[in-house]
Structures are given as structure tokens and as C-alpha cells.
Amino acid sequence: MPFEDDSTAEARAPRPRWLRIAGRVLGVALVALSLFYLGINLLRGLEQVPVRSLRPSVGPLVASLGLTVLCVALGGWNWRLLLMALGYQVPLRRCVAIQATSNLAKYVPGYAWQLLGKGYLTRREGVPTAAAAYAVLLEMGVLWLTGVALALVAWPAGLELPVIGVLGRATQLAAAGVAWALVALLPLIARWLGSTGWRWLAPVPRPAALWKALGVQVASWLLFGVAFGCLVGAFQPLKPTDWALSVFSLVASFVVSLVAVFVPAGLGVREGVMAATLGARLAGGLPVVVALLSRVVLTASELAAWALARLWLLLARDKGSITQTG
């Protein structure tokens, strides 16, 4: 059994008062800076693109919304596979509900609460806290590695970004090769780390499930990129190369925003990266408008996914259960 029940574990000592206050001050400061950055870019974008002149196509907008809801559901499937890799079988409907509910937690005050919320909701399903925390760690690794690897492949040739500049073809191929090698080896690395005896790690009894989770995550990134491409296409016809840019812009913006764990849903950070990457291809302030609209679509999709997940649980009429397989 990889993890023992922690129901009798002693409560952790509370954090010092000064540390709690410092964390809150830092969170408020990051939120304020993000909103300021977002507001400045919004004003600049709206100055260049009069809102009344925009005539988006309804079809691509609906497609973007539907594909994004599907991506949220795939996140639930991915979470189930990660738990399976650690030896725990949680019903898919419960995992989708956990994913959809924890997504809403990232808006106040940020991604950190999404991770904590996911661990808490998984613990309520009967999974030990140590196992839930380890699954969250694995999920972050899966998100980062697959996101970076896919962004390197989708990086449009000649695209110049602030600070980074233009990425050379040889550098791009080398970096992509290393990233995809790490993706392929992640289950073996996780299994080896679990066998080293570190107290906070445990063996991965089912590495095949972790490989499947990596595949589901790559598919989810691609679908998410296509959904973002549909959103861009609602305002401007896309060339074949623009679809690659859409995938790159979406993935890169999310990977960067994951660093700002205390910023509500990466607010301002994600939009800034989107606007910077799309600005190389889209004219005027349209990149900012699209980036802001993507936030609306994402939030609406997460609310819709949460409602559908709750309906699924209601129709199933169960309280959830797990089966330990490892």
C-alpha cells in the first residue's frame, strides 16, 4: 500500500502570524499589479480597435466555448489517471466534479487555492492526504512538461518575443527534444524517485496510467489551442500558420501564468502573454480584445462544466467511493 491513512495524524502547527500577514499582503499586491497591467493594456487595445466596429462570427465563438468545456472535462479524466497511477480508483464523475469545482477556487485568490482545493476535495473521496498531495505534484509536472514541450513545437518560425527575441531553429529543436524526452521519461522518473525512500514520496505502482495522463494532457492542450484559434478566427480569417500560433499563444500564456500562483487565475499575466504573442500577427489592438474575450470564454466554460458535473453527480445518485488497487 503506497500511502497510509492519515486520519490519526497530528495537526500541523499553525503558521506564525507575521507569515500569514505577509502572505496576504503579497497576494493583494500581486492582484493589484495584475489588474493595473490588465487595465493599461485594455485601454491601449480599445483605443486602437473601436468596440462598435467588431463583428465577431457566432459559429467560431460557440465552437470555442464547446471545446473549452470539453477541455475541462478532460482535466477530470487526467486527474483520475493520476490517482490511478498512485493506486486509487476514483469514479470519473467524481474526478470531473473535483476538477470543475477546484477550477473555480483559483479565482480567489489564485492558482494556489485551486491546488489546495483539489487536494481537499480528493481527500473527501477517501484518498489519503499524502496521496492527494503527491497527485497534485504529479499534475503540475505533467502540465508544465507537456505545455513547454508543445509550445516549443508550435513556436512559429521568426516569432520575436520580448526578452527572448527570435528562437533559432537549432535551439528550438534541441529544447523540444529535451522536453519531449522528459515527458516520455516522467513515469520512470516518478517511479524511481518513489523508490528512493523519501518520506514525502511514494512508489508509482501503475506507471502506465501516468503515461496515459500525459497523452490526455497533450490532447487537452491541442484542443484548447484549437478552441483559442476558433476565438481568433471569429474576428479574422486564419491562415494555416496562424493555427500553430494560436496553440503556441494559448499554451505559453498558461504555462507562464502558472508561476503566479497567488494571482487570481493568472489574471493579467495570461492576457499579457497572449497579447504579446498574438501581436506579431494580428493588427492593432485586436490581440488585447481577443485575450480579454478568452478570459470570458474560459470562465463561462468552467461554470458550465461545473454545472454539468454537479448534474452528473445528481443523476448518478451516489456519494462517491474509491478502490485501492496498488
C-alpha positions as CSV (number, residue, x, y, z in Angstrom):
1,M,0.0,0.0,0.0
2,P,1.8,3.2,-1.1
3,F,0.1,5.6,1.3
4,E,-1.3,5.0,4.8
5,D,-4.4,6.6,6.2
6,D,-3.6,9.9,7.8
7,S,-6.8,10.2,9.8
8,T,-4.9,10.0,13.1
9,A,-2.1,12.2,12.1
10,E,-1.3,15.1,14.4
11,A,-2.4,18.5,13.3
12,R,0.3,20.7,11.9
13,A,1.5,23.7,13.9
14,P,-0.2,26.9,12.8
15,R,2.0,29.3,10.7
16,P,3.3,32.4,12.5
17,R,1.0,35.4,12.4
18,W,3.6,37.5,10.6
19,L,3.9,34.9,7.9
20,R,0.1,34.8,7.4
21,I,0.0,38.6,7.2
22,A,3.0,38.7,4.7
23,G,1.2,36.2,2.5
24,R,-1.9,38.2,2.4
25,V,-0.1,41.4,1.7
26,L,1.9,39.7,-1.1
27,G,-1.4,38.3,-2.6
28,V,-3.1,41.7,-2.6
29,A,0.0,43.3,-4.2
30,L,0.1,40.8,-6.9
31,V,-3.6,41.1,-7.6
32,A,-3.3,44.9,-7.7
33,L,-0.3,44.8,-10.1
34,S,-2.1,42.3,-12.4
35,L,-5.3,44.4,-12.5
36,F,-3.2,47.5,-13.2
37,Y,-1.3,45.8,-16.0
38,L,-4.6,44.4,-17.5
39,G,-6.3,47.8,-17.3
40,I,-3.4,49.6,-19.1
41,N,-3.4,47.0,-21.9
42,L,-7.2,47.1,-22.2
43,L,-7.2,50.9,-22.6
44,R,-4.5,50.8,-25.2
45,G,-6.2,48.0,-27.1
46,L,-9.6,49.7,-27.1
47,E,-8.1,52.9,-28.4
48,Q,-6.8,51.0,-31.5
49,V,-9.9,48.9,-32.1
50,P,-13.3,50.6,-31.6
51,V,-15.6,48.1,-29.9
52,R,-18.5,49.0,-32.1
53,S,-16.6,48.1,-35.2
54,L,-16.1,44.5,-34.1
55,R,-18.4,42.0,-35.7
56,P,-17.4,38.5,-34.5
57,S,-18.8,35.4,-36.1
58,V,-21.1,33.5,-33.8
59,G,-20.2,30.0,-35.0
60,P,-16.5,30.1,-34.0
61,L,-17.4,31.6,-30.7
62,V,-19.8,28.7,-29.9
63,A,-17.2,26.2,-31.1
64,S,-14.6,27.8,-28.8
65,L,-16.9,27.6,-25.8
66,G,-17.8,24.0,-26.5
67,L,-14.2,22.8,-27.0
68,T,-13.2,24.6,-23.8
69,V,-15.9,22.8,-21.8
70,L,-14.5,19.6,-23.2
71,C,-11.0,20.5,-22.1
72,V,-12.2,21.0,-18.5
73,A,-13.8,17.5,-18.7
74,L,-10.5,16.1,-20.0
75,G,-8.9,17.6,-16.9
76,G,-11.1,15.4,-14.8
77,W,-10.1,12.3,-16.7
78,N,-6.5,13.3,-16.4
79,W,-6.9,13.6,-12.6
80,R,-8.5,10.2,-12.4
81,L,-5.5,8.7,-14.3
82,L,-3.0,10.4,-12.0
83,L,-4.8,8.9,-9.0
84,M,-4.8,5.5,-10.7
85,A,-1.1,5.8,-11.2
86,L,-0.8,6.0,-7.4
87,G,-3.1,3.0,-6.9
88,Y,-6.5,4.7,-6.3
89,Q,-9.7,4.2,-8.4
90,V,-12.0,7.2,-8.1
91,P,-15.1,7.3,-10.3
92,L,-14.7,9.5,-13.4
93,R,-17.8,11.6,-12.5
94,R,-16.2,12.4,-9.1
95,C,-12.9,13.4,-10.7
96,V,-14.7,15.6,-13.2
97,A,-16.6,17.3,-10.3
98,I,-13.3,17.8,-8.4
99,Q,-11.7,19.3,-11.4
100,A,-14.6,21.6,-12.2
101,T,-15.0,22.7,-8.6
102,S,-11.3,23.3,-7.9
103,N,-11.1,25.4,-11.1
104,L,-13.4,27.9,-9.6
105,A,-11.2,28.2,-6.5
106,K,-8.3,29.7,-8.4
107,Y,-10.2,33.0,-8.9
108,V,-9.9,33.9,-5.2
109,P,-7.1,34.4,-4.5
110,G,-5.2,32.4,-7.1
111,Y,-3.9,29.1,-8.5
112,A,-2.6,28.1,-5.1
113,W,-6.2,27.7,-3.9
114,Q,-7.0,25.6,-6.9
115,L,-4.3,23.1,-5.9
116,L,-5.3,23.2,-2.2
117,G,-8.9,22.8,-3.1
118,K,-8.3,19.9,-5.4
119,G,-6.3,18.1,-2.7
120,Y,-9.1,18.8,-0.1
121,L,-11.9,17.6,-2.4
122,T,-9.9,14.4,-3.3
123,R,-9.2,13.8,0.4
124,R,-13.0,13.8,1.0
125,E,-13.3,11.0,-1.5
126,G,-11.2,8.8,0.9
127,V,-7.8,9.3,-0.7
128,P,-5.1,9.9,2.0
129,T,-3.8,13.4,2.1
130,A,-0.3,12.3,1.2
131,A,-1.6,10.6,-1.9
132,A,-3.7,13.6,-3.0
133,A,-0.8,16.0,-2.4
134,Y,1.5,13.8,-4.5
135,A,-1.1,13.6,-7.3
136,V,-1.2,17.4,-7.3
137,L,2.6,17.5,-7.6
138,L,2.5,15.0,-10.5
139,E,-0.2,17.0,-12.2
140,M,1.9,20.2,-12.1
141,G,4.8,18.3,-13.6
142,V,2.5,16.9,-16.3
143,L,1.1,20.4,-17.1
144,W,4.5,22.0,-17.2
145,L,6.4,19.4,-19.2
146,T,3.7,18.8,-21.8
147,G,3.0,22.5,-22.1
148,V,6.6,23.5,-22.6
149,A,7.2,20.6,-25.0
150,L,4.1,21.5,-27.1
151,A,4.9,25.3,-27.1
152,L,8.4,24.6,-28.4
153,V,7.0,22.5,-31.2
154,A,4.3,25.1,-32.1
155,W,6.6,28.1,-31.8
156,P,6.2,29.9,-35.1
157,A,9.3,30.5,-37.1
158,G,10.6,34.0,-36.9
159,L,8.3,35.0,-34.0
160,E,10.0,37.6,-31.9
161,L,9.1,38.0,-28.2
162,P,10.2,40.5,-25.6
163,V,13.3,39.4,-23.7
164,I,13.6,36.1,-25.5
165,G,13.8,37.5,-29.0
166,V,13.8,35.1,-32.0
167,L,14.3,31.5,-31.1
168,G,16.8,29.8,-33.5
169,R,15.7,26.7,-35.3
170,A,18.5,24.6,-33.9
171,T,17.8,25.8,-30.4
172,Q,14.1,25.2,-30.8
173,L,14.7,21.6,-32.0
174,A,17.2,20.8,-29.2
175,A,15.0,22.3,-26.5
176,A,11.9,20.5,-27.9
177,G,13.8,17.2,-28.0
178,V,14.9,17.5,-24.3
179,A,11.3,18.5,-23.2
180,W,9.7,15.6,-25.0
181,A,12.3,13.2,-23.6
182,L,11.4,14.3,-20.1
183,V,7.7,13.8,-20.9
184,A,8.4,10.3,-22.1
185,L,10.6,9.5,-19.0
186,L,8.4,11.2,-16.4
187,P,6.6,7.9,-15.3
188,L,10.0,6.2,-14.9
189,I,11.5,9.2,-13.1
190,A,8.5,9.4,-10.7
191,R,8.8,5.6,-10.1
192,W,12.5,5.9,-9.3
193,L,12.0,8.9,-7.0
194,G,9.3,7.0,-5.2
195,S,11.7,4.1,-4.6
196,T,14.4,6.3,-3.0
197,G,12.7,6.3,0.3
198,W,12.0,10.0,0.6
199,R,9.3,10.5,3.2
200,W,7.1,12.7,1.1
201,L,7.3,10.5,-2.0
202,A,5.9,7.0,-2.7
203,P,6.2,4.5,-5.5
204,V,4.1,4.8,-8.6
205,P,2.6,1.3,-8.8
206,R,0.9,1.9,-12.2
207,P,3.2,4.0,-14.5
208,A,1.1,3.1,-17.5
209,A,-1.7,5.3,-16.1
210,L,0.8,8.1,-15.8
211,W,1.7,7.7,-19.5
212,K,-2.0,7.8,-20.4
213,A,-2.3,11.0,-18.3
214,L,0.5,12.6,-20.3
215,G,-1.3,11.7,-23.5
216,V,-4.6,13.1,-22.3
217,Q,-2.9,16.3,-21.3
218,V,-1.3,16.7,-24.7
219,A,-4.6,16.2,-26.3
220,S,-6.2,18.7,-24.0
221,W,-3.6,21.3,-24.8
222,L,-4.2,20.8,-28.5
223,L,-8.0,21.1,-28.2
224,F,-7.5,24.2,-26.0
225,G,-5.3,25.7,-28.7
226,V,-7.9,24.9,-31.4
227,A,-10.6,26.5,-29.2
228,F,-8.5,29.6,-28.9
229,G,-7.9,29.5,-32.7
230,C,-11.7,29.5,-33.2
231,L,-11.9,32.5,-30.9
232,V,-9.3,34.4,-33.0
233,G,-11.0,33.2,-36.2
234,A,-14.2,34.8,-35.1
235,F,-12.6,38.2,-35.7
236,Q,-10.1,37.5,-38.5
237,P,-9.7,34.6,-41.0
238,L,-6.8,32.4,-40.1
239,K,-4.0,31.1,-42.3
240,P,-2.7,27.5,-41.6
241,T,0.3,29.0,-39.8
242,D,-2.0,31.1,-37.6
243,W,-3.4,27.9,-36.0
244,A,0.1,27.0,-34.8
245,L,0.4,30.5,-33.4
246,S,-2.9,30.1,-31.6
247,V,-1.8,26.8,-30.0
248,F,1.6,28.4,-29.0
249,S,-0.1,31.6,-27.6
250,L,-2.6,29.6,-25.5
251,V,-0.1,27.1,-24.1
252,A,2.6,29.6,-23.5
253,S,0.3,32.0,-21.7
254,F,-1.0,29.3,-19.4
255,V,2.5,27.9,-18.6
256,V,3.7,31.4,-17.7
257,S,0.6,32.2,-15.6
258,L,1.1,29.1,-13.6
259,V,4.1,30.8,-12.0
260,A,1.9,33.4,-10.4
261,V,0.2,31.1,-8.0
262,F,-1.3,33.9,-5.9
263,V,-2.8,35.8,-8.8
264,P,-6.5,35.0,-9.3
265,A,-6.5,32.7,-12.3
266,G,-3.3,34.3,-13.6
267,L,-5.4,37.5,-14.3
268,G,-3.4,40.0,-16.3
269,V,-0.4,37.6,-16.7
270,R,-2.1,35.3,-19.1
271,E,-3.7,38.1,-21.1
272,G,-0.4,39.9,-21.3
273,V,1.4,36.9,-22.8
274,M,-1.4,36.3,-25.2
275,A,-1.4,39.9,-26.4
276,A,2.4,39.8,-26.8
277,T,2.4,36.6,-28.9
278,L,-0.6,37.4,-31.0
279,G,0.7,41.0,-31.6
280,A,3.2,39.6,-34.0
281,R,0.4,38.5,-36.4
282,L,-2.8,40.4,-35.5
283,A,-3.1,44.1,-36.2
284,G,-3.9,47.0,-33.9
285,G,-5.4,46.3,-30.5
286,L,-7.2,43.1,-31.6
287,P,-4.8,40.8,-29.7
288,V,-5.8,42.5,-26.4
289,V,-9.5,42.2,-27.3
290,V,-9.1,38.5,-28.1
291,A,-7.1,37.9,-24.9
292,L,-9.8,39.5,-22.8
293,L,-12.6,37.7,-24.5
294,S,-10.7,34.4,-24.0
295,R,-11.0,35.1,-20.2
296,V,-14.8,35.4,-20.6
297,V,-15.0,32.2,-22.6
298,L,-12.8,30.3,-20.1
299,T,-14.8,31.5,-17.1
300,A,-18.1,30.7,-18.8
301,S,-16.8,27.2,-19.8
302,E,-15.6,26.5,-16.2
303,L,-19.0,27.5,-14.9
304,A,-20.8,25.4,-17.5
305,A,-18.5,22.4,-16.7
306,W,-19.1,22.7,-13.0
307,A,-22.9,22.8,-13.6
308,L,-22.8,19.7,-15.8
309,A,-20.5,17.9,-13.3
310,R,-23.0,18.6,-10.5
311,L,-25.9,17.4,-12.7
312,W,-24.0,14.2,-13.5
313,L,-23.5,13.5,-9.7
314,L,-27.1,14.3,-9.1
315,L,-28.3,11.8,-11.8
316,A,-25.8,9.2,-10.5
317,R,-27.2,9.5,-7.0
318,D,-24.1,8.4,-5.3
319,K,-21.7,9.9,-2.7
320,G,-18.5,8.6,-4.4
321,S,-16.2,5.8,-3.4
322,I,-12.7,4.7,-4.1
323,T,-11.0,1.4,-4.7
324,Q,-7.4,1.0,-3.7
325,T,-5.6,-1.0,-6.4
326,G,-1.9,-0.6,-5.5
